[in-house]
Amino acid sequence: MALSDDVQTRISSQRLIELTNDGSPTASTIDTTILGNASTDIAADFELFSSEDYASTNATHVAIAVPAVMGKLYEYMGKISPLANESIDIFVVKCERLKEGNIPGPVTNSNYKITREAADTRLDFDARHFQNYKPGRNSGSDEDE
């Protein structure tokens, strides 16, 4: 799916008709050429600022790029608004965070540290934790019976 398709599935058609037809009151369809140009520009900027190709299969990419396309459409119309400018500024910041690997993930207060293991390796077994283990014994007791 292209970025313009992602925009069309998330933004109301009426809104896109207004923004892609320069506010023409008689327009009844989305000007896909204008939407495509804005989407292409944002996808190129996405690659420039994040050093990654835009992928519609990546929810983070979609969440970052769709609002920026809306800002780009406002820019094309010559309507400079604080919200449109802010959406482009936020887009640039999020792309830079993505490039740095600094996009926040889920928040947790857990003390556990997640360690990813390589597909072909396993962490070493630490036998010290089981040095007093004897099969058939209660595992909670270190005393001999």
TARALIN-V30291 format. One record per pair of residues at least 6 apart in sequence whose C-alpha atoms are under 6 Angstrom apart, sorted by sequence separation. I is the first residue (numbers start at 1). J is the second residue. If there is no record, write none. Layout:
# TARALIN-V30291
i->I j->J
i->I j->J
This chain:
# TARALIN-V30291
i->47 j->53
i->56 j->62
i->97 j->103
i->20 j->31
i->43 j->54
i->17 j->29
i->17 j->30
i->71 j->84
i->16 j->30
i->20 j->34
i->71 j->87
i->68 j->87
i->68 j->88
i->68 j->91
i->64 j->91
i->39 j->69
i->38 j->69
i->4 j->36
i->38 j->72
i->4 j->39
i->3 j->39
i->50 j->95
i->49 j->95
i->50 j->96
i->49 j->96
i->50 j->98
i->50 j->99
i->1 j->56
i->22 j->77
i->7 j->66
